[in-house]
């Protein structure tokens, strides 16, 4: 298992780099790296020490050097997770481990802590709200203690696994929300960041309520989650969380192990397994599942940090004897980095804290996965390639855009290699081809490429019409800015790269307007609209506001569910509430019926970035109109196609008439609901006060008529 054979990236890669050519390229995957497309910042990689549960053998100084050093044969961790004990007399149990980890991690060191139980809630118990302040005081006392020991905490978690509470304290989603709202900010007393409760199963329902309330969400700095509801067979969608993406929440994977029944040195072994992470079954234990787990956390789930469970354990990163006596661990393996540790080092040694994940072809072919990063100081590009196919070696061509890379150094972990340096390969015209050959019967392996780089300056965004869109004025939804390069110059986010008007079965509404973007632009009889809008998607526009003051915004939208919603932001700050679009489905059950929604907004003179942010699924939008003044008159009232003479501005309409008038309210079946008498009135409020149920109503007077949507 521990023999080191010849280089597993063939010398053919160097030849291809020199020639810039690969004969038989149909057999190769292509990974395109775009260094100008930026995603999340990487905080690092870590592991857990719990000396009370590990019998005082959690992490020796020698272990810490292996785990937190960044040289050959070391793992490269920078993060240590420790417990907050319920009894303050136990606060000292992990101090020595923290000091050793800090010594070898240096300035990159991050220490954070998680409580399992406390004096206020044990296994299977909920903390009474009357004890929340005492609980916070206990957490803060631990933070103060660690400062005094010279190893201050970077962050404190509210609680471990609220949804696995039979063995420790329980929290409901409502309790998490209430505690976060009223007490979480108090955990920052000693400068620590706040980590949410860390769901055992990354259960989104434990987080949703907080994420939907910006005033409460500000009391979390980090969303912590565990991956114990996942395994290698779990779909990618499980790792995704669109609401967290939308809120731009930093996420840490604070605990996982891929399985705990097999040795951390097994490469591939069929055995009976089953534990907290997996069902009891005969399965293949794969070392490469660790690489796949980390890859999906970073590249699919947008996590900023990844923490393994125990650093030293028979199934961990550094080998230990099996205290359960289920496995026979050879004595010459104990105390050394395991295969799982070397796999983690392929990420941790090279993707250092502050690195930014950049664009890359995530799955160039079946069982091949890739992700890419650029270092914090901008001097290197790192590409991690995974081959999960045990039977076949893979050839991958890596094309690098947005960075000038001349050579890459390659490192591999496979069945017979341990983060082994292979060679340095020329990159010609931005391209290098790597043959991922493990040199053993099992072909699966992980390769990390590290290239010194000079980065091209980002390309700025541009207004689609060549100049900023004027406010007051009309903004067509499809006229979002032309994207540049780099995070600051993205101008839209769509959950997929297809325009569904052209890829669905019915392509009668296919539009090639902005076809290079993949945004779902549909061709209607009255022009283009942006449709198929899903939660988390957004569009941005460069706008120029003529003068500061109050405006009325009219949005022309369609939805068929009555729950679709959106919000408008200016320079990242909300200018509207979350606006729910009324159900406008026609008798055919499609999105051909559009209505107006309006809001009063306050804007500042000058050039700004306006964002249309979708907050709930299935909304079509045609345009936005901004009119100067509060409760202004819609310059384009909706026209009923069956009665073109009846122009009715929908939702919030004012009849500007002199003197008192009579108004009659009808439901859409023509039944009289009642009447009211008033002078110039806001029909929305008057109608809502009159009727008992939500819905659409027709309001008439001698001066005109309007359809009003009541959303009570």
GIJO-V856047 format. One line per field, one symbol per residue. burial: 1 if it has 16 or more other C-alpha atoms within 10 Angstrom, else 0. A space follows every 50 residues. Layout:
# GIJO-V856047
burial: ???
This chain:
# GIJO-V856047
burial: 00000011110011111101010000011111111111111111111111 10000001111011111111001111111111111100001011101111 11111001111111111101110011100001101101111111110000 11111111111111100111101011111110111111010111111111 11110110111000011111111111111110000001111111110011 11111111111111111100001100110000001111111111111111 11111111111111111111110000001000111111111111111111 11111111111111000111111110000111111111110111111111 11111111111111111111111111111111111111100111111111 11101001001111000110111111111111111100111111000111 11000000111111001111111000011111111111111111110001 11111111110111111111000011011111111000001111111111 10100011111111111111111111111011110011000000001111 11111000001011111000001010000010110111001000111111 000011111100
